[in-house]
Amino acid sequence: MKIGRFYQVCISIILVLLIIYLMSKIQFVFRPLVIAVQIVSLPFLFSVFFYYMMRPFVGWLQKMKIKKMFAILILYGVIAGVLILFFFLVWPTLRLQLTGFIDSLPQLATDFQKQFEEFQKHDLLQGVNLNDSNLTTKLSDYVAQGINAASNYVSGAVSFVTTFVIVVGTVPIMLYYMLKQDTDAYKITLRSIPVRYKREVRTTLLEIDRILSEFILGRVILCLLLGGMIYIGFLIIGLPYSLLLALVAAVLNLIPYIGQVIGLIPALIVAFIDAPSMVIWVIVINFIAQQIEGNLLSPHIYGRKLSIHPVTTITLILIAGSIGGIIGIMIAIPFYLIVKVIAVKLYRYYVHRKKADPA
């Protein structure tokens, strides 16, 4: 007896759900695999990140008739030199600001509440009664919760050190072979694809590679330039922890759209505790830096804007953050861009085949 299309779909869904349910009952079988993936995933992501950062320089050195192996070693030497300069020139100031900020965390909530109470006495707010809504208490509670969360996050230094050691020990090796054999994986993939699909797969892989290179390299350059502009502005207005806050803003700016807002919050809190009028200057500096980045730097670095809507970006980041935390947030946009390219290619291929074979 022939089963209708609707019932076939229903049976398929039921079978898939049944398989998922049975797999959930034998999680212990897959746990070693999950642990292995968790251990390898972070070094692999860092390796991919640095691969797209260093690949243009490896190509440039190869054009100067330097063998790829020596080109990679030269870049490793340059990176080691930059790190040495960082530890001698930047790290002392950054370390002092970081330790000072961590030590003053318990006092920040109290200072915030005192500053807010003083701010309420300002002439502009004499006719506004903020106590009825318990705004002071609520804001102080929110700030205290945020500071406690930051303090607890910092206290997990042991886990961070362990992860750091794993990353530092494995990323250079993985990165070396990625740079040395970057085209091998591409060629092997194409050789394993049937001839009639090779053209589509080739264009898809090249498109994914271009988008990842554009996104990663462009984002890093923009974040460095943005952090430099914000740091200079914070130095001019004399904001405490200027280097630390500018570094936080630059790193969080790796997350499109929403990262700009999140990176501004710590600077606003520190500015308000230092002096309420400082908040205006912090907003002005960030606004000017963002305008320069968006209207002057980004078009020249990217060449064009990423074809992704801000609402889509925020939605992806929220979902990825709830699933994978910080790592999920960082890979959400590249993963979406890859899936989008594959989906568009499959759709175009399907439409083309349908037109070519109407029957």
Secondary structure as the mmCIF struct_conf table of DSSP 4:
data_model
#
loop_
_struct_conf.conf_type_id
_struct_conf.id
_struct_conf.beg_label_comp_id
_struct_conf.beg_label_asym_id
_struct_conf.beg_label_seq_id
_struct_conf.end_label_comp_id
_struct_conf.end_label_asym_id
_struct_conf.end_label_seq_id
HELX_LH_PP_P HELX_LH_PP_P1 LYS A 2 GLY A 4
HELX_RH_AL_P HELX_RH_AL_P1 ARG A 5 LYS A 25
TURN_TY1_P TURN_TY1_P1 ILE A 26 ILE A 26
HELX_RH_AL_P HELX_RH_AL_P2 GLN A 27 LYS A 63
TURN_TY1_P TURN_TY1_P2 MET A 64 LYS A 65
HELX_RH_AL_P HELX_RH_AL_P3 LYS A 68 LEU A 85
HELX_RH_PI_P HELX_RH_PI_P1 PHE A 86 VAL A 90
HELX_RH_AL_P HELX_RH_AL_P4 TRP A 91 ASP A 103
TURN_TY1_P TURN_TY1_P3 SER A 104 SER A 104
HELX_RH_AL_P HELX_RH_AL_P5 LEU A 105 GLN A 120
TURN_TY1_P TURN_TY1_P4 LYS A 121 LYS A 121
BEND BEND1 HIS A 122 HIS A 122
HELX_RH_3T_P HELX_RH_3T_P1 ASP A 123 LEU A 125
TURN_TY1_P TURN_TY1_P5 GLN A 126 GLY A 127
TURN_TY1_P TURN_TY1_P6 ASN A 131 ASN A 134
HELX_RH_AL_P HELX_RH_AL_P6 LEU A 135 SER A 155
TURN_TY1_P TURN_TY1_P7 GLY A 156 GLY A 156
HELX_RH_AL_P HELX_RH_AL_P7 ALA A 157 LYS A 180
TURN_TY1_P TURN_TY1_P8 GLN A 181 GLN A 181
HELX_RH_AL_P HELX_RH_AL_P8 ASP A 182 ARG A 191
TURN_TY1_P TURN_TY1_P9 SER A 192 SER A 192
BEND BEND2 ILE A 193 ILE A 193
HELX_RH_AL_P HELX_RH_AL_P9 VAL A 195 ILE A 237
TURN_TY1_P TURN_TY1_P10 GLY A 238 GLY A 238
TURN_TY1_P TURN_TY1_P11 PRO A 240 TYR A 241
HELX_RH_AL_P HELX_RH_AL_P10 SER A 242 LEU A 252
TURN_TY1_P TURN_TY1_P12 ASN A 253 LEU A 254
BEND BEND3 ILE A 255 ILE A 255
TURN_TY1_P TURN_TY1_P13 PRO A 256 TYR A 257
HELX_RH_AL_P HELX_RH_AL_P11 ILE A 258 ASP A 274
HELX_RH_AL_P HELX_RH_AL_P12 PRO A 276 ILE A 292
HELX_RH_PI_P HELX_RH_PI_P2 GLU A 293 LEU A 297
HELX_RH_AL_P HELX_RH_AL_P13 SER A 298 TYR A 302
BEND BEND4 GLY A 303 ARG A 304
BEND BEND5 SER A 307 SER A 307
HELX_RH_AL_P HELX_RH_AL_P14 PRO A 310 ALA A 356
#
